[in-house]
Amino acid sequence: MSSQTERLERLITEERGGCCAADIEERLASLRSYQSETPTNPESDLTALKTLGNDTRYNIVRLLTAADRELCVCEINPVFDVSNSAISHALSDLYDAGLVTRRKDGTWRYYETTDRAEALLAALDETRGDDR
């Protein structure tokens, strides 16, 4: 057995009371089949998760979700204790990640969360537990 499968062999032996090469290959084939459930191009998923991993961006998405409507940048800026450029950069990142939509109306820019952002926040809320 290779060093990569030694622990797997011990696990199967403990589970079944014995193990052979065919048992290991069967288990590995089963485990590899789970990989088909992983998207072949996970970049957009990883980008969305990384983007939400910043306090300012996360809090902007929370604000937009709670508002349940488009908000103008001029409404978002005063809520956060960061620079206007930080808000602008955060909104741009959120847009690029597909977590907000944006609309320009004259000199005003409006932002709203996408279904994806709302679903991600809902998943976090549902799985957080009692520690809110």
Backbone torsions as a table, in degrees:
resi	resn	phi	psi	omega
1	MET	NA	146.4	177.7
2	SER	-79.3	162.9	-180.0
3	SER	-63.8	-25.5	179.2
4	GLN	-71.2	-26.0	-176.7
5	THR	-109.7	1.6	-179.6
6	GLU	-59.3	-45.6	-179.2
7	ARG	-67.4	-36.4	177.3
8	LEU	-63.7	-41.2	177.6
9	GLU	-60.4	-43.4	178.8
10	ARG	-63.7	-40.7	179.1
11	LEU	-61.8	-49.2	-179.2
12	ILE	-63.1	-40.0	177.7
13	THR	-60.0	-44.2	179.4
14	GLU	-65.8	-40.0	-179.4
15	GLU	-68.9	-42.5	-171.6
16	ARG	-107.1	-8.0	-176.9
17	GLY	82.6	6.1	178.1
18	GLY	177.5	164.9	-176.6
19	CYS	-156.8	144.0	174.3
20	CYS	-134.2	173.3	-177.9
21	ALA	-57.8	-37.0	-179.9
22	ALA	-65.0	-36.2	177.9
23	ASP	-63.3	-42.0	-179.7
24	ILE	-66.5	-45.8	179.7
25	GLU	-62.3	-39.3	177.8
26	GLU	-62.4	-45.2	-179.9
27	ARG	-64.9	-43.1	179.2
28	LEU	-62.9	-40.7	178.4
29	ALA	-63.0	-40.8	177.9
30	SER	-63.2	-45.7	180.0
31	LEU	-63.8	-41.5	179.3
32	ARG	-65.1	-30.8	179.4
33	SER	-65.5	-25.5	177.9
34	TYR	-67.0	-25.5	-179.6
35	GLN	-64.0	-22.3	178.1
36	SER	-66.1	-17.0	177.4
37	GLU	-79.2	-14.6	179.9
38	THR	-83.9	131.6	178.2
39	PRO	-57.9	143.8	-179.2
40	THR	-72.5	-22.5	179.3
41	ASN	-131.7	82.5	-173.5
42	PRO	-82.2	8.0	-173.5
43	GLU	-56.4	-43.3	-178.0
44	SER	-67.1	-34.7	176.4
45	ASP	-65.6	-47.0	-178.5
46	LEU	-65.0	-38.6	177.7
47	THR	-63.2	-44.2	179.7
48	ALA	-61.6	-44.1	-179.6
49	LEU	-67.3	-41.7	177.7
50	LYS	-63.3	-40.4	-177.8
51	THR	-64.0	-40.5	177.7
52	LEU	-72.5	-10.2	-178.2
53	GLY	-80.8	15.3	178.0
54	ASN	-118.6	134.5	-176.3
55	ASP	-52.9	-50.5	-176.2
56	THR	-63.1	-47.9	-179.1
57	ARG	-64.4	-43.3	178.9
58	TYR	-59.9	-46.7	-178.3
59	ASN	-67.9	-32.7	175.3
60	ILE	-64.7	-45.1	179.2
61	VAL	-62.9	-40.2	176.5
62	ARG	-61.2	-44.1	178.9
63	LEU	-61.5	-48.1	-179.6
64	LEU	-63.3	-37.9	178.8
65	THR	-67.0	-43.4	179.7
66	ALA	-65.3	-36.7	-179.8
67	ALA	-67.3	-31.4	179.3
68	ASP	56.0	35.0	176.2
69	ARG	-163.9	170.4	174.7
70	GLU	-66.1	142.5	172.9
71	LEU	-123.8	140.4	175.5
72	CYS	-77.0	151.0	176.7
73	VAL	-54.9	-36.2	-179.5
74	CYS	-65.9	-18.0	175.2
75	GLU	-88.0	-28.8	-177.7
76	ILE	-80.0	-44.6	-175.2
77	ASN	-51.1	-49.4	-174.4
78	PRO	-70.5	-12.9	-177.4
79	VAL	-78.2	-24.3	-174.0
80	PHE	-113.6	146.1	-179.1
81	ASP	-93.2	56.1	175.6
82	VAL	-137.2	166.9	-177.6
83	SER	-68.0	159.4	177.0
84	ASN	-60.4	-37.5	-179.8
85	SER	-68.0	-33.0	177.3
86	ALA	-66.6	-40.1	176.3
87	ILE	-63.9	-45.9	-179.6
88	SER	-60.5	-44.3	178.9
89	HIS	-64.9	-42.3	179.1
90	ALA	-62.0	-44.0	179.5
91	LEU	-64.3	-38.1	177.3
92	SER	-63.8	-44.4	177.2
93	ASP	-61.9	-42.3	179.3
94	LEU	-63.8	-40.0	177.5
95	TYR	-64.3	-47.7	-179.6
96	ASP	-60.8	-31.2	180.0
97	ALA	-83.6	-2.8	179.3
98	GLY	78.1	22.5	-177.5
99	LEU	-100.0	-16.2	174.3
100	VAL	-138.2	155.1	170.3
101	THR	-103.8	159.1	176.3
102	ARG	-137.7	149.2	-178.8
103	ARG	-141.4	134.7	177.8
104	LYS	-103.8	132.6	178.1
105	ASP	-131.8	96.0	-174.4
106	GLY	67.5	-121.1	179.1
107	THR	-92.4	-3.4	-175.1
108	TRP	-98.3	141.9	173.9
109	ARG	-114.9	131.5	179.7
110	TYR	-116.2	142.4	-179.3
111	TYR	-127.4	148.8	177.6
112	GLU	-149.5	148.7	179.9
113	THR	-72.5	153.0	174.9
114	THR	-90.8	167.4	175.9
115	ASP	-58.4	-35.7	-179.3
116	ARG	-63.6	-45.3	178.8
117	ALA	-61.7	-43.7	-179.6
118	GLU	-64.6	-38.3	178.5
119	ALA	-67.4	-39.3	178.0
120	LEU	-64.4	-43.8	178.3
121	LEU	-65.6	-39.5	177.9
122	ALA	-62.1	-41.3	178.5
123	ALA	-63.5	-40.6	177.9
124	LEU	-64.9	-43.9	-179.9
125	ASP	-62.2	-42.3	-177.3
126	GLU	-69.1	-25.5	-174.6
127	THR	-107.7	1.1	-175.3
128	ARG	-69.4	-37.8	-175.1
129	GLY	91.8	-158.2	-174.8
130	ASP	-87.3	-1.4	-174.9
131	ASP	-82.9	2.7	179.7
132	ARG	4.4	NA	NA
